Amino acid sequence: MTLLIKNGRVIDPLSKLDRYCDILINEGTIVAIDTNIKQQRNIQIVDAQDCIVLPGLVDMHVHFREPGREDVETIAGGSTVAAKSGYTSVCTMPNTNPVIDSQALVRYIKKQAESGPINVHPIAAITKGSLGEELSEMGELIEGGAIAFSDDGKPVLNSTTMRRALEYSRMFNVPIITHAEDSTLSSGGIMNEGNNSIFLGLKGIPKEAEEIMIARDILLARLTKGRLHIAHVSSKGSLDIIAMAKQHSLSVTCETAPHYFSLTDDAIADHLAMAKMNPPLRTEDDRKAIIEGLRTGLIDVIATDHAPHLSHEKMQEIVFAPFGIIGLETAVPLIITILVKENGFDYLQAFEKVTINPCKILGINRGYIKEGAIADITIVNPGKKVIVDNNFIISRCKNTPFLGREFFGLVTHTICNGKIVYPFR
């Protein structure tokens, strides 16, 4: 297929390109970037009038529930949701049933993704069964197609095990993605520990449960010279610790999720379990710190932590409901609305966190726009309003605290490997 994208404002965070120009795509590759590229016969035109044209978005933290909970989501279904949301590459977390801790299961993920619309990269477990005891066979998992390791959903409590994981992963130059939680402090907690948890009579999770484990893992990264990536950072204190690590040039990167720069623990009173997540929503001071961390580049990546749950699971009493919300479909609207429109981010600054930065961390040859590059492209109309309702959300699960909210930023086209995968045909 030959495509010509015209009339758009092309934004490429890697090269700092920000100008109006056309992009010509042929056989899955960008062959020309120029003004007024001549229209020829047998070329499909994509009109990007009033839109920004971005590298295909990358989400390094999603939960597609397969294998084990195909009633909730599947790799095919999740990939379709991601395509509609502007994502051309996603990384699936290993906390499925069974846990992705063998080469056969890594290959299963990749096989299931082959017929889907986007690129799916498996992240494998750090420890067998994600039990935090015995390291997985990292070499075999890398050979099968894993691009990183995480026990996401569970912390690796044993410091020696975490040390060995950081040491061993150095052989393959891949990151260990840590779920930073001291579960002895967070056990039984429902929401952020503070005034709201007291008022609502719910057991709180102190920020220190996150911060203590981040500090430990950073010290282990210093000891081992391993590559550490910290998932879903939620507190100002965590950022202070990460800043010190970066000042000492340690190989430490981190991510946050859109809900941490968009909401506070006030949302629990209104949305109950629909706003229950781990780590929990924090205070307004923490939210502002997350935004500032994104502005300065202290936070490298925005990842959705997309976590679907069926309605009857989430609509239980909050104590029994599972943690997590869906995040793919609301990510672009929240980035445009909260970061760009409300906090003055420019497009290069905002979208490097979902394009080139995660690709650099994971060693994925995507996330940029230039001649000769793979044609993964996302087109967004930043002035178009969207209402987060049942018509907007195509995900099988609707567990989000943003239902009914209006935002700016509509994904109009997703192009993966040179093919239009959204709008659906």
PyMOL commands that set and color helices and strands:
alter all, ss='L'
color gray80, all
select helices_A, chain A and resi 75-84+103-113+128-130+138-144+159-170+183-186+195-200+208-224+236-247+258-262+267-275+284-296+311-314+328-341+347-354+356-362
alter helices_A, ss='H'
color red, helices_A
select strands_A, chain A and resi 2-12+17-26+29-34+44-47+52-55+57-62+87-92+119-122+149-150+176-178+191-192+204-205+228-230+252-256+301-302+377-387+406-416+419-422
alter strands_A, ss='S'
color yellow, strands_A
deselect
rebuild
show_as cartoon
